[in-house]
Amino acid sequence: MLSLKDAIRPTTILEPEKLRSLLGLDLVVISETFQHTGSFKFRAAYNVVLNRPESEFVGVSSGNFGQALAYACKLLDRKCTVIMPHNSSKVKVDAVRAYGAAADLINVNEVSRVERLEQLRRERPDAYMASAFDDRLVIEGNSSLGDELVGIGLDAVVVPIGGGGLISGTVEAFERTKKPIEIIGAEPAMANDAARSLKAGRIIQNDVEPQTVADGTRTLSVGQHNFPVIQRGVKEILEVSEEKIVAGLKLYFSHANLKCEPTGALSLGAVLQDPDRFREKRIGVIVSGGNVDADLYARLLT
């Protein structure tokens, strides 16, 4: 049984000259597209399964956490079910099933993820209900990425934010070292509950799951465990238009030879909206994952 540090792949650090020259920025790309299961979520999922005694896990995910949980359960010989919206990326649904887990597809317009989770909680009382973000073990697992960034000399890092698991882990990693850094969230403008929550000083939920192209951020709100960490460690959360998310995805393809999913392009999209905000700084942009349907990716590129 491998420890978290031994199980994960170190993140990929890139300084693509073509992209840096185009933007005129000291830009460092931190890519989790080559992480196991194609996103940072493996860090969280493996840490959860490794540290819980249950033999069965149930997760709720639009895809990345689901396949990460499925793979972690496969590695650690546990049973797994993943609740997923019926319109989840096909590549993500297929991956969940390929890792040996059950994909429980629901129409979120008829039953919410939370409602379905409660149904399965009643049906399977001995299973662990694994949140994709609102769990201390998730935050601790994600902080392993932040640990890798501490020594590369960043002045600021931009982090995609949906439920808040990754950005919370990033905050805690830098808190442990007491190294000063600006931690900035990047969130779709049409799914801006985290930005509104940070400004209001309390969690504000979306009324429905926002159908942003960045499907990894289609959450109703940030997590209860995550929000206090965000409040104390995140300088601001930038709201990114759908157009800039797609523009970031295209630039990674054309100027960094990097395939990413729309959620992974959020950080660069935030930089594109206001590049002057990042002048004279060594800025890291986290690419959270690379799992995207080929047809959707082709449409976005063209």
Sequence and secondary structure as in RCSB ss.txt:
>XXXX:A:sequence
MLSLKDAIRPTTILEPEKLRSLLGLDLVVISETFQHTGSFKFRAAYNVVLNRPESEFVGVSSGNFGQALAYACKL
LDRKCTVIMPHNSSKVKVDAVRAYGAAADLINVNEVSRVERLEQLRRERPDAYMASAFDDRLVIEGNSSLGDELV
GIGLDAVVVPIGGGGLISGTVEAFERTKKPIEIIGAEPAMANDAARSLKAGRIIQNDVEPQTVADGTRTLSVGQH
NFPVIQRGVKEILEVSEEKIVAGLKLYFSHANLKCEPTGALSLGAVLQDPDRFREKRIGVIVSGGNVDADLYARL
LT
>XXXX:A:secstr
   HHHHS   EEE  HHHHHHHTSEEEEEE TTSGGGBTHHHHHHHHHHH   SEEEEE SSHHHHHHHHHHHH
TT EEEEEEETTS HHHHHHHHHTT EEEEE TTTS HHHHHHHHHHH TTSEEE SSSSHHHHHHHHHHHHHHG
GG  SEEEEE SSSHHHHHHHHHHHHHT   EEEEEEEGGG HHHHHHHHTS    SS    S GGG  SS  TT
HHHHHHHH  EEEEE HHHHHHHHHHHHHHH     TGGGHHHHHHHH GGGGTTSEEEEEE B    HHHHHHH
H 
